[in-house]
Amino acid sequence: MSSLTKTRLHAPALAELDPEERMSRDEICSLQLTRLQQTVRHAYANVPLYTRKFDEAGVHPDDIRTLDDVTKLPFTTKDDLRVSYPFGMFAVPMDQVARIHTSSGTTGLPTVVGYTKEDLRMWAGLVARSLRAAGVRPGMKVHNAYGYGLFTGGLGAHAGIEALGATAIPMSGGQTSKQVQMIRDFEPDVIMSTPSYLLTISDAMAKVGMDPRRSSLKVGVLGAEPWTNQMRLELENRLDFDALDIYGLSEVMGPGVGSECIESKDGPHLWEDHFLPEVLDSATLAPLNDGETGELVFTSLTKQAFPVIRYRTRDLTRLLPGSGRPGMRRMEKITGRNDDMIILRGVNLFPTQIEEIVLGITHLSPHFVIELTRPERMDQLTVRIERHESSSSADSTLACTVLVKKVKDLIGSSIAVTILEPGELARSEGKLRRVYDLR
C-alpha cells in the first residue's frame, strides 16, 4: 500500500436510505401482505408445481388474507426444484427470461433459477443497498473475488457494485497471487469474497512481504458460507478493517437478501420489503416466535421469473428486532445448516462450533479440516489442523490438547487431532470444503 490513510467507513445518513428502509414495522407488514398476495396469485397461475401443490393442500390464493396465512401454503424444497429441472419453475415465458443461473449441482442436478430484466434491476438494487449498509459509498473501488459464471455470487455482486455507483474490479475467484497484486496495485477500499478465501488471500499477502493490516482495504463484505464471530475477529485483526456478513442463496435470489449494518454488525438485516422470512421448528415444521432458533424459510415477494413460496433453506437461525433498520427484522448470524450437522456417537455438532474453539486457541492456525471415519464400527472425528507459523512444535502440540479438552467440555464429543505444518492443507479459493466424510 502507498501512503493512503486507512479510515473507518460509517453508516449512511437517513437521506441516503431507500424509502422502504425508513418504513415503520407496521408499514413493512402492510407492504408484505400486498406483495405476498400478488406473488401467490402469480405462482399459482403460472407454475404447474405450485398449482398442483396448492390444490393438494386445499389452499387457494384467495385464502391469503393476513401474513399469518402464509402458514397455509405448502413448502418448497430443493427436491421440488430438481424435479422441475431445468425450467419448470419459471413463471414467465422464456423470451422474458434475461438471465439463468444455477447452483453447483455437486449433490445431484443443479437447481436452475431465472431472472427477468426487472428481477435483475431489483437484485442489483438490493445488493447496492447491502453494500451501502456495510459502509460502501459511490466512487469507492470494490475488489470482487466471488466466482463469476453460473454461480450467483460474482455477477450478482458486480451488478450491485455498479448500481451503487462504486467501481467494480471483477477479479473473480482463484489466481491468489494475482488477487494480491491487484489489491496492492489498485488499492481497493472494499473486498467481496468468502471469508475462508479472504484468509487465503491474507496468507498470500504475508508470504510476499505485504502486511495485510497496511493494505488499502477498509471493509470486507463476506458471505456464501457459514462463518462465526470468532472468524470475524480473526479477519479484522489480520487486515485491520471491518468484516460484515452479506446473506443470500441462489434459490431465493443470490447475494443481497440481507446484510449487516456497519454501525451495529449484529447479524444481517433482511430486506423484508422483498422477502418474507419465517423460522420453523426443524423437527415439527411448526412456526416459532421471534427469538427462537430454528430453520429459516423464505417466500419471495417481488420476483417475476422465479417466485419461490416457503423455501426451506436448511439454514439455522433466529429472527430478532431490527437495530440499524428498525422496521426490518434481522437474523442471527448463520453458523450452521441442518444438512451440515454431524451426529457423532449421539452428539450433534456443527463444523462452525469447532471453528469457534480453534480460533480462540493460541498456536493453532485457522486452517483445518474435519475427517469422519469409522474404525472398528465406531465413528471417529479427526481435526487435521496446521500449527501457527510462529509456534513451535511443542507449543502447537500442547494447543491440540487444549482443543481436545475444549471440544469435550463445550460440545460433549471426544475427538482426535492431527497437527500439520503451515501450508500443508489445500487453501480455499471459493467456498470452503471443511468436512470430509470417509465413512
Contacts in CASP RR format, 6 or more apart in sequence:
PFRMAT RR
TARGET T0000
AUTHOR 0000-0000-0000
METHOD contacts of the structure
MODEL  1
MSSLTKTRLHAPALAELDPEERMSRDEICSLQLTRLQQTVRHAYANVPLY
TRKFDEAGVHPDDIRTLDDVTKLPFTTKDDLRVSYPFGMFAVPMDQVARI
HTSSGTTGLPTVVGYTKEDLRMWAGLVARSLRAAGVRPGMKVHNAYGYGL
FTGGLGAHAGIEALGATAIPMSGGQTSKQVQMIRDFEPDVIMSTPSYLLT
ISDAMAKVGMDPRRSSLKVGVLGAEPWTNQMRLELENRLDFDALDIYGLS
EVMGPGVGSECIESKDGPHLWEDHFLPEVLDSATLAPLNDGETGELVFTS
LTKQAFPVIRYRTRDLTRLLPGSGRPGMRRMEKITGRNDDMIILRGVNLF
PTQIEEIVLGITHLSPHFVIELTRPERMDQLTVRIERHESSSSADSTLAC
TVLVKKVKDLIGSSIAVTILEPGELARSEGKLRRVYDLR
1 184 0 8 1.000
1 187 0 8 1.000
1 210 0 8 1.000
1 214 0 8 1.000
1 215 0 8 1.000
1 216 0 8 1.000
2 187 0 8 1.000
4 187 0 8 1.000
4 216 0 8 1.000
6 214 0 8 1.000
6 216 0 8 1.000
6 218 0 8 1.000
6 240 0 8 1.000
6 241 0 8 1.000
7 218 0 8 1.000
8 218 0 8 1.000
8 242 0 8 1.000
9 134 0 8 1.000
9 135 0 8 1.000
9 136 0 8 1.000
9 137 0 8 1.000
9 189 0 8 1.000
9 218 0 8 1.000
9 219 0 8 1.000
9 242 0 8 1.000
9 262 0 8 1.000
10 135 0 8 1.000
10 262 0 8 1.000
10 263 0 8 1.000
11 135 0 8 1.000
11 261 0 8 1.000
11 262 0 8 1.000
11 263 0 8 1.000
11 324 0 8 1.000
12 132 0 8 1.000
12 133 0 8 1.000
12 135 0 8 1.000
12 137 0 8 1.000
14 22 0 8 1.000
16 132 0 8 1.000
17 132 0 8 1.000
17 325 0 8 1.000
18 129 0 8 1.000
20 28 0 8 1.000
20 31 0 8 1.000
20 271 0 8 1.000
20 273 0 8 1.000
21 129 0 8 1.000
21 325 0 8 1.000
21 328 0 8 1.000
23 31 0 8 1.000
23 273 0 8 1.000
23 327 0 8 1.000
24 326 0 8 1.000
24 327 0 8 1.000
25 326 0 8 1.000
25 327 0 8 1.000
27 327 0 8 1.000
28 272 0 8 1.000
28 273 0 8 1.000
28 327 0 8 1.000
28 328 0 8 1.000
29 67 0 8 1.000
31 273 0 8 1.000
32 67 0 8 1.000
32 272 0 8 1.000
32 273 0 8 1.000
32 276 0 8 1.000
32 301 0 8 1.000
33 66 0 8 1.000
33 67 0 8 1.000
35 273 0 8 1.000
35 274 0 8 1.000
35 301 0 8 1.000
35 302 0 8 1.000
36 64 0 8 1.000
36 67 0 8 1.000
36 70 0 8 1.000
36 276 0 8 1.000
36 299 0 8 1.000
36 301 0 8 1.000
37 61 0 8 1.000
37 64 0 8 1.000
38 301 0 8 1.000
39 299 0 8 1.000
39 300 0 8 1.000
39 301 0 8 1.000
39 302 0 8 1.000
39 303 0 8 1.000
39 307 0 8 1.000
39 309 0 8 1.000
40 61 0 8 1.000
40 64 0 8 1.000
40 73 0 8 1.000
40 309 0 8 1.000
41 61 0 8 1.000
42 91 0 8 1.000
42 304 0 8 1.000
42 307 0 8 1.000
43 50 0 8 1.000
43 91 0 8 1.000
43 307 0 8 1.000
43 309 0 8 1.000
44 50 0 8 1.000
44 51 0 8 1.000
44 54 0 8 1.000
44 60 0 8 1.000
44 61 0 8 1.000
45 51 0 8 1.000
46 91 0 8 1.000
46 92 0 8 1.000
47 88 0 8 1.000
47 89 0 8 1.000
47 90 0 8 1.000
47 91 0 8 1.000
47 307 0 8 1.000
48 88 0 8 1.000
49 80 0 8 1.000
49 83 0 8 1.000
49 84 0 8 1.000
49 88 0 8 1.000
49 89 0 8 1.000
50 309 0 8 1.000
53 74 0 8 1.000
53 80 0 8 1.000
54 60 0 8 1.000
54 61 0 8 1.000
54 73 0 8 1.000
54 74 0 8 1.000
56 74 0 8 1.000
57 72 0 8 1.000
57 73 0 8 1.000
57 74 0 8 1.000
59 72 0 8 1.000
59 73 0 8 1.000
59 74 0 8 1.000
63 69 0 8 1.000
63 72 0 8 1.000
64 70 0 8 1.000
64 72 0 8 1.000
64 73 0 8 1.000
67 276 0 8 1.000
70 276 0 8 1.000
70 278 0 8 1.000
70 299 0 8 1.000
70 310 0 8 1.000
71 278 0 8 1.000
71 287 0 8 1.000
73 299 0 8 1.000
73 309 0 8 1.000
73 310 0 8 1.000
74 309 0 8 1.000
74 310 0 8 1.000
75 285 0 8 1.000
75 297 0 8 1.000
75 309 0 8 1.000
75 310 0 8 1.000
75 311 0 8 1.000
75 312 0 8 1.000
76 308 0 8 1.000
76 309 0 8 1.000
76 310 0 8 1.000
76 311 0 8 1.000
76 312 0 8 1.000
77 311 0 8 1.000
77 312 0 8 1.000
78 111 0 8 1.000
78 251 0 8 1.000
78 312 0 8 1.000
80 89 0 8 1.000
81 89 0 8 1.000
81 111 0 8 1.000
81 112 0 8 1.000
81 251 0 8 1.000
82 108 0 8 1.000
82 109 0 8 1.000
82 111 0 8 1.000
85 109 0 8 1.000
85 110 0 8 1.000
85 111 0 8 1.000
85 112 0 8 1.000
86 112 0 8 1.000
87 94 0 8 1.000
87 112 0 8 1.000
89 112 0 8 1.000
89 113 0 8 1.000
89 306 0 8 1.000
89 308 0 8 1.000
90 97 0 8 1.000
90 114 0 8 1.000
90 305 0 8 1.000
90 306 0 8 1.000
91 304 0 8 1.000
91 305 0 8 1.000
91 306 0 8 1.000
91 307 0 8 1.000
92 116 0 8 1.000
92 304 0 8 1.000
92 305 0 8 1.000
96 116 0 8 1.000
96 304 0 8 1.000
96 305 0 8 1.000
97 114 0 8 1.000
97 115 0 8 1.000
97 116 0 8 1.000
97 305 0 8 1.000
98 115 0 8 1.000
98 116 0 8 1.000
98 117 0 8 1.000
98 119 0 8 1.000
98 120 0 8 1.000
99 114 0 8 1.000
99 115 0 8 1.000
99 120 0 8 1.000
99 155 0 8 1.000
100 112 0 8 1.000
100 113 0 8 1.000
100 114 0 8 1.000
100 115 0 8 1.000
100 150 0 8 1.000
101 112 0 8 1.000
101 113 0 8 1.000
101 114 0 8 1.000
101 115 0 8 1.000
101 149 0 8 1.000
101 150 0 8 1.000
101 151 0 8 1.000
101 152 0 8 1.000
101 155 0 8 1.000
101 250 0 8 1.000
101 254 0 8 1.000
102 110 0 8 1.000
102 111 0 8 1.000
102 112 0 8 1.000
102 113 0 8 1.000
102 150 0 8 1.000
102 250 0 8 1.000
103 110 0 8 1.000
103 111 0 8 1.000
103 151 0 8 1.000
103 250 0 8 1.000
103 251 0 8 1.000
104 110 0 8 1.000
104 151 0 8 1.000
105 111 0 8 1.000
110 150 0 8 1.000
111 250 0 8 1.000
111 251 0 8 1.000
113 152 0 8 1.000
113 250 0 8 1.000
113 251 0 8 1.000
113 305 0 8 1.000
113 306 0 8 1.000
114 305 0 8 1.000
114 306 0 8 1.000
115 123 0 8 1.000
115 305 0 8 1.000
115 306 0 8 1.000
116 304 0 8 1.000
116 305 0 8 1.000
118 304 0 8 1.000
119 303 0 8 1.000
119 304 0 8 1.000
119 305 0 8 1.000
119 306 0 8 1.000
120 159 0 8 1.000
122 274 0 8 1.000
122 302 0 8 1.000
122 303 0 8 1.000
123 156 0 8 1.000
123 159 0 8 1.000
123 160 0 8 1.000
123 253 0 8 1.000
123 254 0 8 1.000
123 256 0 8 1.000
124 156 0 8 1.000
124 159 0 8 1.000
124 160 0 8 1.000
124 162 0 8 1.000
124 163 0 8 1.000
125 160 0 8 1.000
125 163 0 8 1.000
126 253 0 8 1.000
126 256 0 8 1.000
126 257 0 8 1.000
126 258 0 8 1.000
126 271 0 8 1.000
126 274 0 8 1.000
127 156 0 8 1.000
127 157 0 8 1.000
127 159 0 8 1.000
127 160 0 8 1.000
127 161 0 8 1.000
127 163 0 8 1.000
127 164 0 8 1.000
127 246 0 8 1.000
127 255 0 8 1.000
127 256 0 8 1.000
128 160 0 8 1.000
128 161 0 8 1.000
128 163 0 8 1.000
128 164 0 8 1.000
128 165 0 8 1.000
129 256 0 8 1.000
129 259 0 8 1.000
129 271 0 8 1.000
130 221 0 8 1.000
130 246 0 8 1.000
130 255 0 8 1.000
130 256 0 8 1.000
130 258 0 8 1.000
130 259 0 8 1.000
130 271 0 8 1.000
131 142 0 8 1.000
131 160 0 8 1.000
131 161 0 8 1.000
131 164 0 8 1.000
131 166 0 8 1.000
131 190 0 8 1.000
131 221 0 8 1.000
131 259 0 8 1.000
132 164 0 8 1.000
133 259 0 8 1.000
133 260 0 8 1.000
133 261 0 8 1.000
133 262 0 8 1.000
133 269 0 8 1.000
133 324 0 8 1.000
133 325 0 8 1.000
134 190 0 8 1.000
134 219 0 8 1.000
134 220 0 8 1.000
134 221 0 8 1.000
134 242 0 8 1.000
134 244 0 8 1.000
134 246 0 8 1.000
134 259 0 8 1.000
134 260 0 8 1.000
134 261 0 8 1.000
134 262 0 8 1.000
135 219 0 8 1.000
135 262 0 8 1.000
136 142 0 8 1.000
136 164 0 8 1.000
136 166 0 8 1.000
136 189 0 8 1.000
136 190 0 8 1.000
136 219 0 8 1.000
136 221 0 8 1.000
137 164 0 8 1.000
137 166 0 8 1.000
138 164 0 8 1.000
138 165 0 8 1.000
138 166 0 8 1.000
139 165 0 8 1.000
139 166 0 8 1.000
139 167 0 8 1.000
140 166 0 8 1.000
140 167 0 8 1.000
140 188 0 8 1.000
140 189 0 8 1.000
140 190 0 8 1.000
141 166 0 8 1.000
141 167 0 8 1.000
141 169 0 8 1.000
141 186 0 8 1.000
141 187 0 8 1.000
141 188 0 8 1.000
141 189 0 8 1.000
141 190 0 8 1.000
142 161 0 8 1.000
142 166 0 8 1.000
142 167 0 8 1.000
142 168 0 8 1.000
142 169 0 8 1.000
142 188 0 8 1.000
142 189 0 8 1.000
142 190 0 8 1.000
142 191 0 8 1.000
142 192 0 8 1.000
143 169 0 8 1.000
143 171 0 8 1.000
143 179 0 8 1.000
143 182 0 8 1.000
143 183 0 8 1.000
143 186 0 8 1.000
143 188 0 8 1.000
143 190 0 8 1.000
143 191 0 8 1.000
143 192 0 8 1.000
143 217 0 8 1.000
144 154 0 8 1.000
144 157 0 8 1.000
144 158 0 8 1.000
144 161 0 8 1.000
144 168 0 8 1.000
144 169 0 8 1.000
144 170 0 8 1.000
144 171 0 8 1.000
144 172 0 8 1.000
144 192 0 8 1.000
145 171 0 8 1.000
145 172 0 8 1.000
145 173 0 8 1.000
145 174 0 8 1.000
145 179 0 8 1.000
145 191 0 8 1.000
145 192 0 8 1.000
145 193 0 8 1.000
145 197 0 8 1.000
145 198 0 8 1.000
145 201 0 8 1.000
146 153 0 8 1.000
146 154 0 8 1.000
146 156 0 8 1.000
146 157 0 8 1.000
146 172 0 8 1.000
146 173 0 8 1.000
146 192 0 8 1.000
146 193 0 8 1.000
146 194 0 8 1.000
146 224 0 8 1.000
146 255 0 8 1.000
147 153 0 8 1.000
147 154 0 8 1.000
147 172 0 8 1.000
147 173 0 8 1.000
147 430 0 8 1.000
148 154 0 8 1.000
148 155 0 8 1.000
148 158 0 8 1.000
148 170 0 8 1.000
148 172 0 8 1.000
148 173 0 8 1.000
149 155 0 8 1.000
151 250 0 8 1.000
152 250 0 8 1.000
152 253 0 8 1.000
152 254 0 8 1.000
152 255 0 8 1.000
153 224 0 8 1.000
153 254 0 8 1.000
153 255 0 8 1.000
154 170 0 8 1.000
154 172 0 8 1.000
154 255 0 8 1.000
156 254 0 8 1.000
156 255 0 8 1.000
157 192 0 8 1.000
157 221 0 8 1.000
157 255 0 8 1.000
158 168 0 8 1.000
158 170 0 8 1.000
161 167 0 8 1.000
161 168 0 8 1.000
161 192 0 8 1.000
162 168 0 8 1.000
166 190 0 8 1.000
169 182 0 8 1.000
169 186 0 8 1.000
169 188 0 8 1.000
171 178 0 8 1.000
171 179 0 8 1.000
171 182 0 8 1.000
173 179 0 8 1.000
173 193 0 8 1.000
173 197 0 8 1.000
173 429 0 8 1.000
173 430 0 8 1.000
174 197 0 8 1.000
174 429 0 8 1.000
174 430 0 8 1.000
176 200 0 8 1.000
176 201 0 8 1.000
176 204 0 8 1.000
176 427 0 8 1.000
176 429 0 8 1.000
177 204 0 8 1.000
177 208 0 8 1.000
179 201 0 8 1.000
179 204 0 8 1.000
180 201 0 8 1.000
180 204 0 8 1.000
180 205 0 8 1.000
180 208 0 8 1.000
180 210 0 8 1.000
182 188 0 8 1.000
183 191 0 8 1.000
183 201 0 8 1.000
183 205 0 8 1.000
183 215 0 8 1.000
183 216 0 8 1.000
183 217 0 8 1.000
184 210 0 8 1.000
184 215 0 8 1.000
187 216 0 8 1.000
188 216 0 8 1.000
188 217 0 8 1.000
189 216 0 8 1.000
189 217 0 8 1.000
189 218 0 8 1.000
189 219 0 8 1.000
190 217 0 8 1.000
190 218 0 8 1.000
190 219 0 8 1.000
190 220 0 8 1.000
190 221 0 8 1.000
191 198 0 8 1.000
191 201 0 8 1.000
191 217 0 8 1.000
191 219 0 8 1.000
191 220 0 8 1.000
191 221 0 8 1.000
192 220 0 8 1.000
192 221 0 8 1.000
192 222 0 8 1.000
192 246 0 8 1.000
193 201 0 8 1.000
193 220 0 8 1.000
193 222 0 8 1.000
193 223 0 8 1.000
193 430 0 8 1.000
194 222 0 8 1.000
194 223 0 8 1.000
194 224 0 8 1.000
194 225 0 8 1.000
194 428 0 8 1.000
194 430 0 8 1.000
194 431 0 8 1.000
194 432 0 8 1.000
195 222 0 8 1.000
195 223 0 8 1.000
195 225 0 8 1.000
195 227 0 8 1.000
195 231 0 8 1.000
195 232 0 8 1.000
195 235 0 8 1.000
195 243 0 8 1.000
196 225 0 8 1.000
196 227 0 8 1.000
196 428 0 8 1.000
196 430 0 8 1.000
196 431 0 8 1.000
196 432 0 8 1.000
197 428 0 8 1.000
197 429 0 8 1.000
197 430 0 8 1.000
197 432 0 8 1.000
198 220 0 8 1.000
198 222 0 8 1.000
198 235 0 8 1.000
198 239 0 8 1.000
199 234 0 8 1.000
199 235 0 8 1.000
199 238 0 8 1.000
199 366 0 8 1.000
199 367 0 8 1.000
199 428 0 8 1.000
200 427 0 8 1.000
200 428 0 8 1.000
200 429 0 8 1.000
202 212 0 8 1.000
202 235 0 8 1.000
202 238 0 8 1.000
202 239 0 8 1.000
203 427 0 8 1.000
205 211 0 8 1.000
205 212 0 8 1.000
205 215 0 8 1.000
206 212 0 8 1.000
212 238 0 8 1.000
212 239 0 8 1.000
212 240 0 8 1.000
213 238 0 8 1.000
213 239 0 8 1.000
213 240 0 8 1.000
214 240 0 8 1.000
215 239 0 8 1.000
217 239 0 8 1.000
217 241 0 8 1.000
218 241 0 8 1.000
218 242 0 8 1.000
219 241 0 8 1.000
219 242 0 8 1.000
219 243 0 8 1.000
219 244 0 8 1.000
219 262 0 8 1.000
220 235 0 8 1.000
220 241 0 8 1.000
220 242 0 8 1.000
220 243 0 8 1.000
220 244 0 8 1.000
221 244 0 8 1.000
221 246 0 8 1.000
221 259 0 8 1.000
222 235 0 8 1.000
222 243 0 8 1.000
222 244 0 8 1.000
222 245 0 8 1.000
222 246 0 8 1.000
223 245 0 8 1.000
223 246 0 8 1.000
223 247 0 8 1.000
223 248 0 8 1.000
223 255 0 8 1.000
224 248 0 8 1.000
224 255 0 8 1.000
224 430 0 8 1.000
224 431 0 8 1.000
225 431 0 8 1.000
225 432 0 8 1.000
226 334 0 8 1.000
226 335 0 8 1.000
226 336 0 8 1.000
226 337 0 8 1.000
226 340 0 8 1.000
226 350 0 8 1.000
226 351 0 8 1.000
226 352 0 8 1.000
227 245 0 8 1.000
227 333 0 8 1.000
227 335 0 8 1.000
227 352 0 8 1.000
227 355 0 8 1.000
228 333 0 8 1.000
228 335 0 8 1.000
228 352 0 8 1.000
228 355 0 8 1.000
228 356 0 8 1.000
228 359 0 8 1.000
229 333 0 8 1.000
229 356 0 8 1.000
230 355 0 8 1.000
230 356 0 8 1.000
230 359 0 8 1.000
230 360 0 8 1.000
231 355 0 8 1.000
231 359 0 8 1.000
231 366 0 8 1.000
232 243 0 8 1.000
232 245 0 8 1.000
232 265 0 8 1.000
233 359 0 8 1.000
234 359 0 8 1.000
234 366 0 8 1.000
235 241 0 8 1.000
235 243 0 8 1.000
236 242 0 8 1.000
236 243 0 8 1.000
242 262 0 8 1.000
242 265 0 8 1.000
244 259 0 8 1.000
244 260 0 8 1.000
244 262 0 8 1.000
244 265 0 8 1.000
245 259 0 8 1.000
245 260 0 8 1.000
245 267 0 8 1.000
245 268 0 8 1.000
245 333 0 8 1.000
246 255 0 8 1.000
246 256 0 8 1.000
246 258 0 8 1.000
246 259 0 8 1.000
246 260 0 8 1.000
246 268 0 8 1.000
247 255 0 8 1.000
247 256 0 8 1.000
247 257 0 8 1.000
247 258 0 8 1.000
247 259 0 8 1.000
247 268 0 8 1.000
247 270 0 8 1.000
247 331 0 8 1.000
247 334 0 8 1.000
248 254 0 8 1.000
248 255 0 8 1.000
248 256 0 8 1.000
248 257 0 8 1.000
248 258 0 8 1.000
249 257 0 8 1.000
249 313 0 8 1.000
249 315 0 8 1.000
251 308 0 8 1.000
251 311 0 8 1.000
251 313 0 8 1.000
252 275 0 8 1.000
252 298 0 8 1.000
252 300 0 8 1.000
252 308 0 8 1.000
252 311 0 8 1.000
252 313 0 8 1.000
253 274 0 8 1.000
253 275 0 8 1.000
253 300 0 8 1.000
253 303 0 8 1.000
256 271 0 8 1.000
257 268 0 8 1.000
257 270 0 8 1.000
257 271 0 8 1.000
257 275 0 8 1.000
257 298 0 8 1.000
258 268 0 8 1.000
258 269 0 8 1.000
258 270 0 8 1.000
258 271 0 8 1.000
259 268 0 8 1.000
259 269 0 8 1.000
260 266 0 8 1.000
260 267 0 8 1.000
260 268 0 8 1.000
260 269 0 8 1.000
261 269 0 8 1.000
261 323 0 8 1.000
261 324 0 8 1.000
261 325 0 8 1.000
263 324 0 8 1.000
264 323 0 8 1.000
264 324 0 8 1.000
266 323 0 8 1.000
266 330 0 8 1.000
267 320 0 8 1.000
267 330 0 8 1.000
267 331 0 8 1.000
267 332 0 8 1.000
267 333 0 8 1.000
268 330 0 8 1.000
268 331 0 8 1.000
268 333 0 8 1.000
269 322 0 8 1.000
269 323 0 8 1.000
269 324 0 8 1.000
269 325 0 8 1.000
269 328 0 8 1.000
269 329 0 8 1.000
269 330 0 8 1.000
270 277 0 8 1.000
270 319 0 8 1.000
270 328 0 8 1.000
270 329 0 8 1.000
270 330 0 8 1.000
270 331 0 8 1.000
271 328 0 8 1.000
272 327 0 8 1.000
272 328 0 8 1.000
272 329 0 8 1.000
273 301 0 8 1.000
273 302 0 8 1.000
273 328 0 8 1.000
274 300 0 8 1.000
274 301 0 8 1.000
274 302 0 8 1.000
275 298 0 8 1.000
275 299 0 8 1.000
275 300 0 8 1.000
275 301 0 8 1.000
276 298 0 8 1.000
276 299 0 8 1.000
276 301 0 8 1.000
277 296 0 8 1.000
277 297 0 8 1.000
277 298 0 8 1.000
277 319 0 8 1.000
277 329 0 8 1.000
277 331 0 8 1.000
278 287 0 8 1.000
278 296 0 8 1.000
278 297 0 8 1.000
278 298 0 8 1.000
278 299 0 8 1.000
278 310 0 8 1.000
279 287 0 8 1.000
279 288 0 8 1.000
279 290 0 8 1.000
279 291 0 8 1.000
279 292 0 8 1.000
279 293 0 8 1.000
279 294 0 8 1.000
279 295 0 8 1.000
279 296 0 8 1.000
279 297 0 8 1.000
279 317 0 8 1.000
279 318 0 8 1.000
279 319 0 8 1.000
280 286 0 8 1.000
280 287 0 8 1.000
280 288 0 8 1.000
280 294 0 8 1.000
280 295 0 8 1.000
280 297 0 8 1.000
281 287 0 8 1.000
281 288 0 8 1.000
281 294 0 8 1.000
281 295 0 8 1.000
282 294 0 8 1.000
282 295 0 8 1.000
282 316 0 8 1.000
282 338 0 8 1.000
285 295 0 8 1.000
288 294 0 8 1.000
288 318 0 8 1.000
290 318 0 8 1.000
290 319 0 8 1.000
290 320 0 8 1.000
290 321 0 8 1.000
290 329 0 8 1.000
291 318 0 8 1.000
291 319 0 8 1.000
291 320 0 8 1.000
292 318 0 8 1.000
293 316 0 8 1.000
293 317 0 8 1.000
293 318 0 8 1.000
293 332 0 8 1.000
294 316 0 8 1.000
294 317 0 8 1.000
294 318 0 8 1.000
295 312 0 8 1.000
295 313 0 8 1.000
295 314 0 8 1.000
295 315 0 8 1.000
295 316 0 8 1.000
295 338 0 8 1.000
296 313 0 8 1.000
296 315 0 8 1.000
296 316 0 8 1.000
296 317 0 8 1.000
296 331 0 8 1.000
296 334 0 8 1.000
297 310 0 8 1.000
297 311 0 8 1.000
297 312 0 8 1.000
297 313 0 8 1.000
298 308 0 8 1.000
298 310 0 8 1.000
298 311 0 8 1.000
298 313 0 8 1.000
299 308 0 8 1.000
299 309 0 8 1.000
299 310 0 8 1.000
299 311 0 8 1.000
300 306 0 8 1.000
300 307 0 8 1.000
300 308 0 8 1.000
300 309 0 8 1.000
313 337 0 8 1.000
314 337 0 8 1.000
314 338 0 8 1.000
314 339 0 8 1.000
315 334 0 8 1.000
315 336 0 8 1.000
315 337 0 8 1.000
316 334 0 8 1.000
316 335 0 8 1.000
316 336 0 8 1.000
316 337 0 8 1.000
316 338 0 8 1.000
317 331 0 8 1.000
317 332 0 8 1.000
317 333 0 8 1.000
317 334 0 8 1.000
318 331 0 8 1.000
318 332 0 8 1.000
319 329 0 8 1.000
319 330 0 8 1.000
319 331 0 8 1.000
320 329 0 8 1.000
320 330 0 8 1.000
320 331 0 8 1.000
320 332 0 8 1.000
321 329 0 8 1.000
321 330 0 8 1.000
322 328 0 8 1.000
322 329 0 8 1.000
322 330 0 8 1.000
323 330 0 8 1.000
335 350 0 8 1.000
335 352 0 8 1.000
335 353 0 8 1.000
335 356 0 8 1.000
336 350 0 8 1.000
336 351 0 8 1.000
336 352 0 8 1.000
340 350 0 8 1.000
340 351 0 8 1.000
340 435 0 8 1.000
341 348 0 8 1.000
341 349 0 8 1.000
341 350 0 8 1.000
342 348 0 8 1.000
342 349 0 8 1.000
342 350 0 8 1.000
342 351 0 8 1.000
342 370 0 8 1.000
342 372 0 8 1.000
342 381 0 8 1.000
342 435 0 8 1.000
344 372 0 8 1.000
344 379 0 8 1.000
344 381 0 8 1.000
344 413 0 8 1.000
345 378 0 8 1.000
345 379 0 8 1.000
345 413 0 8 1.000
345 414 0 8 1.000
347 411 0 8 1.000
347 412 0 8 1.000
347 413 0 8 1.000
349 411 0 8 1.000
349 413 0 8 1.000
351 370 0 8 1.000
351 434 0 8 1.000
351 435 0 8 1.000
353 410 0 8 1.000
353 411 0 8 1.000
354 368 0 8 1.000
354 370 0 8 1.000
354 383 0 8 1.000
354 407 0 8 1.000
354 411 0 8 1.000
355 366 0 8 1.000
355 368 0 8 1.000
355 434 0 8 1.000
357 403 0 8 1.000
357 406 0 8 1.000
357 407 0 8 1.000
357 410 0 8 1.000
358 364 0 8 1.000
358 366 0 8 1.000
358 368 0 8 1.000
358 383 0 8 1.000
358 385 0 8 1.000
358 403 0 8 1.000
359 366 0 8 1.000
361 399 0 8 1.000
361 402 0 8 1.000
361 403 0 8 1.000
361 406 0 8 1.000
362 388 0 8 1.000
362 391 0 8 1.000
362 395 0 8 1.000
362 399 0 8 1.000
363 387 0 8 1.000
363 388 0 8 1.000
363 391 0 8 1.000
363 395 0 8 1.000
363 396 0 8 1.000
363 398 0 8 1.000
363 399 0 8 1.000
364 385 0 8 1.000
364 386 0 8 1.000
364 387 0 8 1.000
364 388 0 8 1.000
364 391 0 8 1.000
364 396 0 8 1.000
364 399 0 8 1.000
364 400 0 8 1.000
364 403 0 8 1.000
365 385 0 8 1.000
365 386 0 8 1.000
365 387 0 8 1.000
365 388 0 8 1.000
365 389 0 8 1.000
365 422 0 8 1.000
367 385 0 8 1.000
367 386 0 8 1.000
367 423 0 8 1.000
367 425 0 8 1.000
367 427 0 8 1.000
368 383 0 8 1.000
368 384 0 8 1.000
368 385 0 8 1.000
368 386 0 8 1.000
368 425 0 8 1.000
368 434 0 8 1.000
369 383 0 8 1.000
369 384 0 8 1.000
369 385 0 8 1.000
369 425 0 8 1.000
369 433 0 8 1.000
369 434 0 8 1.000
369 435 0 8 1.000
369 436 0 8 1.000
370 381 0 8 1.000
370 382 0 8 1.000
370 383 0 8 1.000
370 384 0 8 1.000
370 434 0 8 1.000
370 435 0 8 1.000
370 436 0 8 1.000
371 381 0 8 1.000
371 382 0 8 1.000
371 384 0 8 1.000
371 435 0 8 1.000
371 436 0 8 1.000
371 438 0 8 1.000
372 379 0 8 1.000
372 380 0 8 1.000
372 381 0 8 1.000
372 435 0 8 1.000
372 436 0 8 1.000
372 437 0 8 1.000
372 438 0 8 1.000
372 439 0 8 1.000
373 379 0 8 1.000
373 380 0 8 1.000
373 382 0 8 1.000
373 438 0 8 1.000
373 439 0 8 1.000
374 380 0 8 1.000
374 439 0 8 1.000
379 439 0 8 1.000
380 416 0 8 1.000
381 413 0 8 1.000
381 415 0 8 1.000
381 416 0 8 1.000
382 415 0 8 1.000
382 416 0 8 1.000
382 417 0 8 1.000
382 418 0 8 1.000
383 403 0 8 1.000
383 415 0 8 1.000
383 416 0 8 1.000
383 417 0 8 1.000
383 418 0 8 1.000
384 417 0 8 1.000
384 418 0 8 1.000
384 420 0 8 1.000
384 425 0 8 1.000
385 400 0 8 1.000
385 403 0 8 1.000
385 417 0 8 1.000
385 418 0 8 1.000
385 419 0 8 1.000
385 420 0 8 1.000
386 419 0 8 1.000
386 420 0 8 1.000
386 421 0 8 1.000
386 422 0 8 1.000
386 423 0 8 1.000
386 424 0 8 1.000
386 425 0 8 1.000
387 393 0 8 1.000
387 395 0 8 1.000
387 396 0 8 1.000
387 399 0 8 1.000
387 419 0 8 1.000
387 420 0 8 1.000
387 421 0 8 1.000
387 422 0 8 1.000
388 396 0 8 1.000
388 422 0 8 1.000
389 422 0 8 1.000
391 399 0 8 1.000
393 419 0 8 1.000
396 419 0 8 1.000
397 419 0 8 1.000
400 417 0 8 1.000
400 419 0 8 1.000
403 415 0 8 1.000
403 417 0 8 1.000
404 414 0 8 1.000
404 415 0 8 1.000
404 416 0 8 1.000
404 417 0 8 1.000
407 413 0 8 1.000
407 414 0 8 1.000
407 415 0 8 1.000
408 414 0 8 1.000
408 415 0 8 1.000
END
